[in-house]
């Protein structure tokens, strides 16, 4: 797989969901919530429906900010998932965005308070 991405961009819908999550959880950093969302989507065995994710908000972060010191781990998680799902690694940028946004939607619908995050871990 080629280099992940330089900039992680969030859709306007994703931005609104993240803002809601920030209020519900008290977690102030976009990248922290995005990491949770990404991993939550990857943990779901179903293949997310293909869709074009717009990058129409002003929320963006570098790949380094998103991934922190676990840059290679997050990239390998996606690579493994693409292999398992039988999807082309050439489309890794698209599938990263799809997983990230599906995860944001999952978090938004499942988290009402900070303790709900702990429940997601234990499942």
MIVEX-257268 format. One record per residue (C-alpha): x, y, z; residue in one letter. Coordinates in pm, 1 decimal, always signed. Layout:
// residues N
X / Y / Z / a
...
//
This chain:
// residues 123
+0.0 / +0.0 / +0.0 / x
+124.8 / +342.5 / -83.1 / x
+163.9 / +612.0 / +179.0 / x
-156.6 / +665.4 / +376.0 / x
-266.0 / +1024.5 / +336.0 / x
-124.8 / +1362.9 / +411.2 / x
-442.1 / +1527.8 / +535.1 / x
-750.2 / +1373.2 / +696.1 / x
-1055.4 / +1576.3 / +596.6 / x
-1397.2 / +1542.1 / +753.0 / x
-1733.3 / +1598.6 / +584.2 / x
-1972.1 / +1863.4 / +715.4 / x
-2201.7 / +1587.8 / +844.8 / x
-1904.8 / +1424.9 / +1019.1 / x
-1804.8 / +1760.8 / +1166.9 / x
-2152.2 / +1808.7 / +1315.2 / x
-2146.8 / +1456.0 / +1459.2 / x
-1798.9 / +1509.8 / +1605.9 / x
-1908.7 / +1839.6 / +1762.4 / x
-2201.9 / +1656.2 / +1920.8 / x
-1966.1 / +1384.0 / +2047.9 / x
-1731.5 / +1644.9 / +2193.2 / x
-2020.5 / +1786.7 / +2396.9 / x
-2141.2 / +1442.7 / +2509.9 / x
-1800.4 / +1302.5 / +2604.4 / x
-1595.2 / +1604.5 / +2704.8 / x
-1320.3 / +1487.3 / +2467.9 / x
-1189.5 / +1806.1 / +2309.9 / x
-959.7 / +1672.5 / +2038.6 / x
-1096.6 / +1580.3 / +1698.3 / x
-816.4 / +1329.9 / +1641.2 / x
-896.1 / +1133.8 / +1956.4 / x
-1259.0 / +1090.2 / +1856.2 / x
-1156.4 / +1009.0 / +1498.7 / x
-919.9 / +734.7 / +1618.4 / x
-1200.4 / +577.3 / +1821.2 / x
-1436.1 / +606.2 / +1525.1 / x
-1190.0 / +452.8 / +1279.3 / x
-1118.8 / +154.6 / +1504.4 / x
-1487.6 / +105.6 / +1581.1 / x
-1569.0 / +82.8 / +1211.5 / x
-1279.8 / -154.8 / +1145.2 / x
-1401.8 / -380.4 / +1426.6 / x
-1739.1 / -423.1 / +1253.9 / x
-1710.7 / -731.9 / +1032.2 / x
-1944.3 / -594.0 / +766.5 / x
-1806.6 / -409.6 / +466.7 / x
-1929.3 / -51.9 / +480.0 / x
-2136.4 / +59.2 / +182.5 / x
-1932.4 / +238.7 / -79.0 / x
-2001.8 / +609.6 / -94.4 / x
-1823.6 / +924.0 / -196.7 / x
-1744.5 / +1116.0 / +120.7 / x
-1739.4 / +1491.6 / +62.6 / x
-1464.6 / +1697.7 / +221.5 / x
-1686.7 / +1999.2 / +267.1 / x
-1605.7 / +2108.0 / +622.8 / x
-1321.2 / +2305.3 / +770.7 / x
-1215.4 / +2015.7 / +996.5 / x
-890.6 / +1860.2 / +887.3 / x
-577.6 / +1722.5 / +1047.0 / x
-251.8 / +1581.2 / +924.8 / x
-213.1 / +1204.1 / +907.9 / x
+53.5 / +1240.8 / +1178.3 / x
-192.4 / +1419.1 / +1408.8 / x
-458.4 / +1156.5 / +1342.6 / x
-226.5 / +861.2 / +1396.6 / x
+21.2 / +996.6 / +1650.1 / x
+297.2 / +749.3 / +1727.3 / x
+87.5 / +461.4 / +1593.0 / x
+105.5 / +570.2 / +1229.3 / x
+207.8 / +228.1 / +1098.5 / x
-42.0 / +45.3 / +1318.7 / x
-338.1 / +242.8 / +1181.1 / x
-211.4 / +193.6 / +824.9 / x
-163.6 / -182.3 / +877.5 / x
-510.3 / -215.2 / +1029.4 / x
-659.4 / -74.3 / +711.1 / x
-436.6 / -285.3 / +488.7 / x
-538.0 / -602.9 / +671.4 / x
-903.3 / -507.5 / +652.8 / x
-882.3 / -447.4 / +277.1 / x
-722.8 / -790.1 / +230.8 / x
-988.8 / -962.7 / +442.6 / x
-1267.0 / -781.3 / +256.5 / x
-1112.9 / -860.4 / -82.9 / x
-1083.7 / -492.0 / -172.4 / x
-810.4 / -324.8 / -372.7 / x
-533.7 / -157.6 / -178.4 / x
-523.5 / +101.0 / -456.4 / x
-847.0 / +241.3 / -311.2 / x
-710.8 / +268.0 / +43.6 / x
-775.4 / +643.2 / +69.2 / x
-1141.5 / +600.0 / -16.9 / x
-1186.6 / +308.3 / +223.0 / x
-1008.8 / +498.6 / +500.1 / x
-1258.4 / +785.0 / +462.9 / x
-1551.9 / +544.8 / +448.0 / x
-1442.7 / +363.7 / +764.5 / x
-1370.7 / +689.8 / +944.8 / x
-1711.2 / +835.8 / +864.6 / x
-1899.0 / +513.3 / +938.1 / x
-1722.4 / +504.4 / +1273.4 / x
-1815.5 / +865.5 / +1346.3 / x
-2180.1 / +776.6 / +1278.0 / x
-2152.7 / +468.5 / +1500.5 / x
-2003.6 / +669.4 / +1785.6 / x
-2262.8 / +940.9 / +1748.8 / x
-2548.1 / +691.3 / +1775.1 / x
-2399.1 / +477.8 / +2054.8 / x
-2236.5 / +726.9 / +2290.1 / x
-2454.3 / +932.1 / +2522.6 / x
-2195.4 / +990.5 / +2796.4 / x
-1824.3 / +921.7 / +2854.7 / x
-1888.9 / +582.2 / +3016.3 / x
-2044.9 / +459.2 / +2693.1 / x
-1695.4 / +468.2 / +2540.2 / x
-1581.3 / +219.9 / +2805.3 / x
-1870.7 / -9.1 / +2717.7 / x
-1761.5 / -7.8 / +2353.2 / x
-1415.7 / -126.8 / +2454.9 / x
-1545.5 / -415.9 / +2661.3 / x
-1768.0 / -547.0 / +2379.4 / x
//
